[in-house]
């Protein structure tokens, strides 16, 4: 199969690390005599404008007509940036009602999506996974609809209300994140603001509807709906989550007192937090979460603001073009 790679580059991702990653990838493309066209974002929102401009050039994928792709050039979009960049691209696909495969070379701060699906966070290795693949991988994502603000879209990683969202909001607005990214320590910026968030995040009530049940939590500290095990740059909040399964994982942590939550965080570091009695885990293909008391929210590592939420989630599928080395013999 012959490829034409359309390279969408967000040079600002990872506080500028994406620009360096793009240089490496373009050198590999040139050295391998690949056919490609680069596109650079200059400001927030450019991802969507670029996708809208080139969407008709991109090739769709059908399992039933896989042999047809062997006879013509396949035009594949490759995103170089952070999880937020990929989020914008996939959501523009959704807005345009187009089902298209996409590939990804992670170059952000957290890179949780790549970590969750088995895509290398080293540019050269990720490039090899993309160029060696002969078909895309179906990855479970989820669709959300927020009734209060009348928003909807696709989530690749997770949506959080409470602690993780407060950390995201604080970290994304900080200057230390840029400094840590400079030394390839972007994930550490989340940990840096974790302690502060523990002392400032207050408990709040939520209502959850799933699997025919209505559940009420009065002292919620963290509420995360996720497709992958990780958030915050590699913290395995839901180690049982599997992006290859058509399910959504929900984690709710209640905070009875400060000592208990510090114990939970210690267990989280040791990856024993699922045994904590305040840790609640659920799975379903459809979930509704209502948070009346305004809280910080985050979607795929991007702040949603401090507000009330009434969100419905349902499973969806996005094709990601790469070879998953974990499943290969």
C-alpha positions as CSV (number, residue, x, y, z in Angstrom):
1,X,0.0,0.0,0.0
2,X,1.3,3.4,-1.0
3,X,0.8,6.3,1.4
4,X,0.6,10.0,1.3
5,X,1.1,11.4,4.8
6,X,-0.6,14.6,5.7
7,X,1.4,15.8,8.8
8,X,-0.6,18.2,11.1
9,X,1.9,19.8,13.5
10,X,1.2,21.8,16.6
11,X,4.7,23.2,17.3
12,X,3.5,24.8,20.6
13,X,2.5,21.4,22.1
14,X,4.6,20.3,25.0
15,X,5.7,23.9,25.5
16,X,7.6,23.7,22.1
17,X,8.8,20.1,22.3
18,X,6.4,19.2,19.4
19,X,8.4,21.4,17.1
20,X,11.6,19.4,17.8
21,X,9.7,16.2,17.4
22,X,8.3,17.4,14.0
23,X,11.9,18.1,12.8
24,X,12.9,14.5,13.7
25,X,9.8,13.0,11.9
26,X,10.3,15.2,8.8
27,X,13.9,14.0,8.6
28,X,12.8,10.4,8.8
29,X,10.2,11.1,6.0
30,X,12.9,12.6,3.8
31,X,15.4,9.9,4.5
32,X,12.8,7.2,3.7
33,X,11.6,9.0,0.5
34,X,8.1,9.1,1.8
35,X,5.4,11.3,0.2
36,X,4.0,13.9,2.6
37,X,2.6,17.3,3.1
38,X,3.1,19.3,6.4
39,X,0.6,21.7,8.0
40,X,1.5,23.9,10.9
41,X,-0.8,25.4,13.5
42,X,-0.1,28.9,14.6
43,X,-2.8,29.6,17.1
44,X,-5.5,27.6,19.1
45,X,-8.2,26.3,16.8
46,X,-6.0,26.0,13.8
47,X,-6.3,22.2,14.0
48,X,-9.9,22.3,13.1
49,X,-9.4,24.7,10.3
50,X,-6.7,22.6,8.8
51,X,-8.8,19.4,9.0
52,X,-11.7,21.2,7.4
53,X,-9.4,22.3,4.6
54,X,-7.9,18.9,3.8
55,X,-10.7,16.5,4.9
56,X,-11.7,15.6,1.3
57,X,-8.1,14.6,0.5
58,X,-8.1,12.0,3.3
59,X,-8.9,8.3,2.7
60,X,-11.6,6.5,4.6
61,X,-11.2,3.0,5.8
62,X,-13.5,0.0,5.4
63,X,-12.8,-3.5,6.7
64,X,-15.0,-5.0,4.0
65,X,-13.1,-3.3,1.2
66,X,-9.5,-3.6,2.5
67,X,-8.2,-5.0,-0.8
68,X,-9.3,-1.8,-2.6
69,X,-6.8,0.2,-0.6
70,X,-3.9,-1.8,-2.1
71,X,-4.5,-0.4,-5.6
72,X,-4.3,3.3,-4.8
73,X,-2.5,5.8,-2.6
74,X,-3.8,6.0,0.9
75,X,-4.0,9.6,2.3
76,X,-3.5,9.4,6.0
77,X,-3.5,12.3,8.5
78,X,-0.7,12.1,11.1
79,X,-1.0,14.4,14.1
80,X,2.2,15.6,15.9
81,X,1.2,17.3,19.2
82,X,-0.3,16.6,22.5
83,X,-3.5,14.8,23.5
84,X,-5.4,18.1,23.2
85,X,-4.2,18.5,19.6
86,X,-5.5,15.0,18.7
87,X,-8.7,15.8,20.6
88,X,-9.3,18.8,18.4
89,X,-8.7,16.8,15.2
90,X,-11.0,13.9,16.1
91,X,-13.7,16.3,17.2
92,X,-13.5,18.1,13.9
93,X,-14.1,14.7,12.2
94,X,-17.2,14.4,14.4
95,X,-18.4,17.9,13.5
96,X,-18.0,17.2,9.8
97,X,-19.6,13.8,10.2
98,X,-16.6,12.0,8.8
99,X,-15.4,8.5,9.8
100,X,-11.6,8.7,9.0
101,X,-8.6,7.0,10.4
102,X,-5.9,9.1,12.0
103,X,-2.4,8.5,13.3
104,X,-0.5,10.2,16.1
105,X,3.0,10.9,17.2
106,X,2.8,12.1,20.9
107,X,4.7,15.3,21.7
108,X,2.7,16.8,24.5
109,X,3.1,17.0,28.3
110,X,1.1,13.9,29.5
111,X,0.8,11.8,26.3
112,X,-1.7,9.5,28.2
113,X,-3.5,8.4,25.0
114,X,-0.4,7.0,23.4
115,X,0.5,5.3,26.7
116,X,-3.0,3.8,27.0
117,X,-3.1,2.3,23.5
118,X,0.5,1.0,23.3
119,X,1.9,3.7,21.0
120,X,5.5,4.6,21.8
121,X,6.2,8.0,23.2
122,X,9.6,8.0,21.5
123,X,9.1,9.7,18.1
124,X,11.3,7.4,16.1
125,X,9.6,4.3,17.5
126,X,6.1,5.8,17.0
127,X,7.0,6.6,13.4
128,X,8.0,2.9,12.9
129,X,4.7,1.7,14.4
130,X,2.8,4.0,12.0
131,X,4.8,3.2,8.8
132,X,4.9,-0.6,9.5
133,X,1.1,-0.8,10.0
134,X,-1.0,-2.2,7.2
135,X,-4.4,-1.4,8.8
136,X,-5.7,0.9,11.6
137,X,-6.7,-0.3,15.0
138,X,-10.3,0.3,16.3
139,X,-10.0,2.2,19.6
140,X,-12.9,2.6,21.9
141,X,-13.6,6.3,22.6
142,X,-16.8,7.8,24.0
143,X,-19.3,10.5,22.9
144,X,-20.4,13.1,25.5
145,X,-23.3,15.4,25.6
146,X,-23.4,18.2,28.2
147,X,-26.9,19.5,28.6
148,X,-26.4,22.7,30.6
149,X,-23.9,24.2,28.1
150,X,-25.3,22.3,25.2
151,X,-22.0,20.8,24.2
152,X,-21.1,17.5,22.7
153,X,-18.1,15.8,21.2
154,X,-15.7,12.9,21.3
155,X,-13.4,12.0,24.2
156,X,-10.2,10.0,23.6
157,X,-8.9,9.7,27.2
158,X,-11.2,10.9,30.0
159,X,-13.5,13.5,31.4
160,X,-12.8,14.5,35.0
161,X,-14.7,16.5,37.6
162,X,-13.0,17.5,40.8
163,X,-9.4,16.8,41.8
164,X,-7.9,15.9,38.5
165,X,-9.6,18.8,36.7
166,X,-8.4,21.2,39.3
167,X,-4.8,20.0,38.8
168,X,-5.3,20.4,35.0
169,X,-6.6,23.9,35.3
170,X,-3.8,24.9,37.7
171,X,-1.0,23.2,35.7
172,X,-2.1,24.5,32.3
173,X,-2.0,28.1,33.7
174,X,1.4,27.7,35.3
175,X,4.8,28.8,34.1
176,X,6.5,25.7,35.7
177,X,4.8,23.4,33.2
178,X,6.8,25.1,30.4
179,X,10.0,24.8,32.3
180,X,9.5,21.1,33.1
181,X,8.5,20.4,29.5
182,X,11.8,21.9,28.4
183,X,13.6,19.1,30.3
184,X,11.1,16.5,29.1
185,X,9.5,16.4,32.6
186,X,6.0,17.5,31.6
187,X,4.3,14.8,33.6
188,X,6.0,16.1,36.7
189,X,4.1,19.3,36.4
190,X,0.9,17.5,37.3
191,X,2.5,16.0,40.4
192,X,3.8,19.4,41.3
193,X,0.3,20.8,41.8
194,X,-1.2,17.6,43.2
195,X,-0.4,18.5,46.8
196,X,-1.9,22.0,46.5
197,X,-5.1,20.5,44.9
198,X,-5.5,18.1,47.8
199,X,-5.8,20.9,50.2
200,X,-8.0,23.2,48.0
201,X,-10.4,20.7,46.4
202,X,-13.6,20.5,48.4
203,X,-16.0,17.6,48.4
204,X,-19.2,17.9,46.3
205,X,-22.3,15.8,45.6
206,X,-22.9,14.0,42.3
207,X,-25.6,11.8,40.8
208,X,-24.7,8.8,38.6
209,X,-27.0,6.8,36.4
210,X,-25.7,3.6,34.8
211,X,-26.8,0.0,34.2
212,X,-30.3,0.8,35.3
213,X,-29.1,2.2,38.7
214,X,-29.1,5.7,40.2
215,X,-26.2,6.2,42.6
216,X,-25.7,9.2,44.8
217,X,-22.3,10.3,46.2
218,X,-22.4,13.1,48.8
219,X,-18.6,13.7,49.4
220,X,-17.1,13.2,46.0
221,X,-13.4,14.2,45.7
222,X,-12.6,12.9,42.3
223,X,-15.0,11.7,39.5
224,X,-13.4,10.4,36.3
225,X,-15.0,8.8,33.3
226,X,-12.3,7.2,31.3
227,X,-11.4,5.1,28.2
228,X,-7.8,4.4,29.2
229,X,-6.0,3.5,32.5
230,X,-4.2,6.8,32.7
231,X,-4.6,10.5,33.5
232,X,-2.2,13.3,34.6
233,X,0.8,12.0,32.6
234,X,0.8,8.3,33.5
235,X,-1.1,8.0,36.8
236,X,-3.0,4.7,36.4
237,X,-6.3,5.8,38.0
238,X,-8.2,3.0,36.3
239,X,-5.7,0.2,35.6
240,X,-8.5,-2.1,34.5
241,X,-9.6,0.2,31.7
242,X,-9.0,-1.2,28.2
243,X,-9.4,1.0,25.0
244,X,-10.0,-2.1,23.0
245,X,-13.2,-2.9,24.9
246,X,-16.6,-1.3,24.1
247,X,-17.1,0.0,27.6
248,X,-16.6,3.1,29.6
249,X,-14.9,3.1,33.1
250,X,-16.1,5.4,35.9
251,X,-14.0,6.0,39.0
252,X,-15.4,7.9,42.0
253,X,-13.3,8.6,45.1
254,X,-15.0,10.0,48.2
255,X,-13.1,12.0,50.8
256,X,-14.1,11.3,54.4
257,X,-11.1,13.2,55.8
258,X,-7.6,14.5,54.9
259,X,-5.8,11.6,56.4
260,X,-7.8,9.1,54.4
261,X,-7.2,10.9,51.1
262,X,-3.5,11.0,51.8
263,X,-3.5,7.3,52.4
264,X,-5.3,6.9,49.1
265,X,-2.7,8.9,47.3
266,X,0.1,6.8,48.8
267,X,-1.8,3.7,47.6
268,X,-2.1,5.3,44.2
269,X,1.7,5.7,43.9
270,X,2.1,2.1,44.9
271,X,-0.7,1.0,42.4
272,X,-2.8,-0.5,45.2
273,X,-5.5,2.2,45.3
274,X,-8.2,0.0,43.9
275,X,-8.2,-1.8,47.2
276,X,-9.1,1.4,49.1
277,X,-12.7,1.4,50.4
278,X,-13.3,4.9,49.2
279,X,-12.4,4.0,45.6
280,X,-15.5,3.1,43.6
281,X,-15.3,1.6,40.1
282,X,-18.1,1.0,37.5
283,X,-18.3,0.0,33.9
284,X,-21.1,0.6,31.4
285,X,-21.7,1.5,27.8
286,X,-23.8,4.5,28.9
287,X,-23.3,6.8,31.9
288,X,-24.9,10.0,33.1
289,X,-23.2,12.2,35.6
290,X,-24.9,15.3,37.3
291,X,-22.9,17.7,39.4
292,X,-25.0,20.6,40.5
293,X,-22.4,22.4,42.6
294,X,-19.9,24.1,40.2
295,X,-16.6,22.2,39.9
296,X,-13.6,22.3,37.6
297,X,-13.9,19.9,34.7
298,X,-11.3,18.6,32.2
299,X,-11.6,16.8,28.9
300,X,-8.6,15.0,27.5
301,X,-6.3,17.2,29.6
302,X,-8.0,20.5,28.5
303,X,-9.8,22.6,31.1
304,X,-13.5,22.9,30.7
305,X,-13.9,25.6,33.3
306,X,-15.6,25.7,36.7
307,X,-19.3,25.1,36.3
308,X,-22.2,22.6,36.9
309,X,-22.4,19.5,34.7
310,X,-25.1,17.3,33.4
311,X,-23.3,14.8,31.0
312,X,-24.3,11.8,29.1
313,X,-21.6,9.4,27.9
314,X,-21.9,6.6,25.3
315,X,-19.3,4.5,23.5
316,X,-17.9,5.3,20.1
317,X,-15.0,4.0,17.9
318,X,-12.1,5.8,16.3
319,X,-9.6,4.1,14.0
320,X,-6.0,4.9,14.9
321,X,-3.4,3.9,12.3
322,X,-0.5,2.1,14.1
323,X,0.9,-1.3,14.8
324,X,0.2,-2.3,18.4
325,X,3.4,-4.2,19.4
326,X,1.7,-5.5,22.5
327,X,-0.6,-7.8,20.4
328,X,2.0,-8.9,17.9
329,X,3.6,-12.3,18.3
